[in-house]
């Protein structure tokens, strides 16, 4: 019998598979396809202090091996999430969840994190300093080591639960930003968010996305994500959640060998609502194939 | 869910009729749609359901990009992975006895299943179908076979009433309207309609198609809504036009 469970900052997860924020809503739409309690956990839709509608449509475009999105953090705001989404979620998901938080100022990050930290259902916080689809916030905090550290430090000062900082791949040196977050007190790091990209419609000669640019995700980004997880694992001591194009049990194992303690699955859920269920079900067979008894033992296994 | 192609035939310029055999038990209302996975493409393609029975369903789609072009080349016997029964569909119980069904171009297909459902519900629908030109007309024989009054409009006047679907409507037409078509058509119908209610089916680029990604959100009078999950059919009262 193989062992799938992992320890993520004191949270014992039945398995390392976690749907990524923005690709799983609050889980409700997936709970009609399968019992989502089989997941390790899930990271719910990115939450901001105030409600946001997000960007105009089109927000979605096809790419080779993936997709672009420019949703722009549509969410009903933290108060609504606490009053409505979290209580509703309790009906169909009984494990600790990951609260993904975004903001447009350090004060917003702090207030939103403080409120979600106090929620019993929330097992850990994931601070998104890497959304490429909003202006004056999101990724702006994640592209410099100083501002990434400042957000991390401010959030850590008001929270008790583990804080993971979600990093942007749209930087020259992700390692220096990862280290800055670690030094500022981050309990872990999530990487990577989407890669900034665009498509142009040949008929109209205009960008397909109303926001012009959007975040690339899907299998196309997997090697980039894997490389960054590998580099960051080498440089920091805190645990990592690896994500970016993960679509199969093999990808999960590869991501863990690169250094991820848990693995998030994003775009794959949108193409196949059963993606995470199938990955979890296929993991034992893949593990046996490669003589892995316990997933926890392979974390960072690709590093000599 | 797997579906086998029974027929994939061109019925008008760039317009194809796709007959699929497979489970249709999840379909609950006309106006719903499905998400078709195409070999070599990442995102599924949302396509409205024209009609269905217990053995399968008919889709009619227009080739507008690389995905639908690839779909048009698939042959009888090929198997497609389809996520089916998506969206709310039309509510045939919400209208009076004499509703008006209005479709434009490739927005026409779901209205065929709708018209059949209206007839089964004992209503007496009238139909207006709008196309650009005579060559682009499709489904007209099928609608006429339902024994409902059908008016066709063509933008260039090559068949039926010259002009747009609104040219076949009465001013402040007070009949309950079911509509599907391009956004400018829907807005024009909405403006010309004198009925306080009605059902309008919208279209949007989507990723998931089942309400998870917020890729197809629109603003309505009752807040943000997902075209894929809360729609694609919206009540006139909700639309902020």
Interface residues (C-beta under 8 A of the other chain):
Chain A: X22 X23 X24 X25 X29 X30 X45 X53 X54 X57 X58 X59 X60 X61 X62 X63 X64 X65 X66 X67 X69 X71 X74 X208 X218 X219 X267 X269 X270 X271 X273
Chain B: X37 X41 X42 X43 X44 X66 X67 X83 X204 X205 X206 X207 X208 X210 X211 X212 X213 X214 X215 X216 X217 X218 X219 X224 X229
